[in-house]
């Protein structure tokens, strides 16, 4: 199976990474939020109002970060002195910090394989609820996957176009989850907004893809997409790692009735970012750079959960 312009390729010498931005209804464990980051080149003289991914021009990098308290509530009153940022274990001087609240480009990846027969109605309801949290400027696309992934609807600002195309028949077939992620990353190249996320709704692991986990890991880490995962059944650790490393988050819905609350939580997390900017001291060489963000809790809070993308590929010289 193949789809246009999506290239399967292997890298050598790359570190094995835990990954990140997709909404997945799949088997995952609960985990602490981690801050989000994704690489993107943007001319330094031109700054958009809603950056949500790592952006680079020459050596300028902009890093989105999400911070929550022990009750998973957003912490929104931190100052620049509360953050420390490291690139390949070398601390970087944070030049600026600001909050971002702008539109999102979201790709919805819906599992319609046979294992979803008892879950498809709740999954469709979750998509409908997600649209209720939309704001002007949001855009969405829909990919359906079982034996193979298919783009049902390209980017649209009208959620009704997607709702009209949601499947009505019985789910059937195998699960090409990795291929669906690859197709989603490819489709996301057409996005208009800087905040970009893949939201995957699935109940299990992959059993019918041509892409490998390592190939999908590389595709995600080289993109400016964050993954969000909602686990509702068996564990699928790869998705948990993928969401974390991309700067997204994994959620746990212990039962289908929990999905509405999980969707509401995800919708809020998707739009609660700090943006940290710094000038990298490294030359552009096309190599992977690991990132680490630390946050000093204010006196009123004992501990914070921080989410960020764990690295990016520098542009070539």
C-alpha positions, 0 to 999 in steps of 0.5 A: 500500500502507498499514498501520494508523496509519502516516502518511507525512509530509514535513518541511520545513527538517529537516537531512539525517541519517544514520540508526540501530537495525536488524539488517539482512542487507544490502549495507553497508560496515564502519564504526566503531561509534557510540554510541546515543541515542533520545528518550523522555519520562520523568517525572524523578521516575520512573527505570526500571532499564533506559533505553536511549534518550534520555529527556526530562522538561522538559529532562532528557536521558538518552543511551545510548552504546556504546564499543569498542576497536580490536578492537571489544571493549566498553570498560566501565570508563570514568568520567564524566570520560572523556566530553564531550557537546554539544547543537547544538555547546554542551557540556553538563554530564554529571550522571551516568553508569551502565551499563545491562544490561536486557531488550530489545524487538526487532523482526525484519524478514525479507526474503522476496523472490526475491533471498533464495532462496539466503540464507533458510536462513542468515537463519532460522538467524541469527534462531534464534541471536539468540534464544539470547542472550536474557534474562528480560524480552526480547520480540520481533515478526516482520515479513516483507516482499517486495512488501509488509510483514506483521506475522507475530507481534506482541510475544511473550516466547516465541521459539518462537512466532516460530520456528513462524511462520518461512516455509518456502516459496521467497522470491518477489516484490519488496523493500518494505524501506522500508515494512517499516521504517515498519511496524516503527517503528509496531509498536515503539510497543507495546514494554514495554522501554526498550531497543528495536531493529529487526533487519532481515535483507535482502540488498539495497536497496528496489525496491517501497516507497511510503515514501521514504528521507527519510520513513523517516529522519524516522520513525526519528529521531522514534522511540526505536528503534535500527537494526542492519544486517548487510551480506552483499552489495551496498552499500546506503548508506542503511541504513548511514547509518540505523543509524549515526544511530539509535545502532545499528551496521552490520556486514559479513558477507563470506560467509554463514558469517560470520553466526553470529559477526556475530549474536553480536557484535551481541547483545553490542553491543545490551546494552553501554551507558553512560547519560549524563544531562544537563539541557539548557539549551534550552527545549522547542520541538519542534525537532531537536537534534544531539548529539555525544559525545566520549570521552577514551581511557584511557592503555592505549588509543590509540583508541576507537570511540564510537556514539550517536544523532546527534540527537533532537526536543525535546518541544513546549513 
